[in-house]
């Protein structure tokens, strides 16, 4: 029992000593490993025009040769054609991309 307490204390201290960006990266890694039930709503003005459901993560694109961040995000999810929030016959898992600059979107987790 003492070993578990000591190990937990060491991990907490190591995590607390990390920069905020490192903590965020570790948190994202844990979330990506555990999975989520994400929803991405895409808007044109105030109108919902597209919804993807059952997304496990949305990733930021990096350049292949220069490793610089690209101005878009991508992921995989179910194309919720009728916006009802559940997978219906004919709705398939698809790859999607959206721009950080020109796309109005909300990404959230549905429990």
C-alpha positions, 0 to 999 in steps of 0.5 A: 500500500505504501508503494502505491501511495509513493508512486501516486505522489511521485506521478502527481509531483512530476505532472505538477512540474510540467509546463501547461503545454506538456500537461495539455499534451499528456491530457490529450494523449490520455483522452485519445487513449481512453476515447470519447464520444465527440460530436462536431457541428458545422455551421453556415452563419447560424444554420447547422449544415453538417454533423459528425457523431461518434468522433474519438478525436479531432487532430491538428494537421502537421506538415510531412516535411517541416512538422509545422502546424497546418490551419486545419483539423481532421478526424473520423466520425459518422456522417449524421445526415438527418441530425438526430444524433444517432447512427441510422442505416445508410450513415457511414463513418467518414474522414473529414477536414475543416479549416481553423480559419473559415469554418464555424464549428462546435466540437463537444462530447456527448455522454 
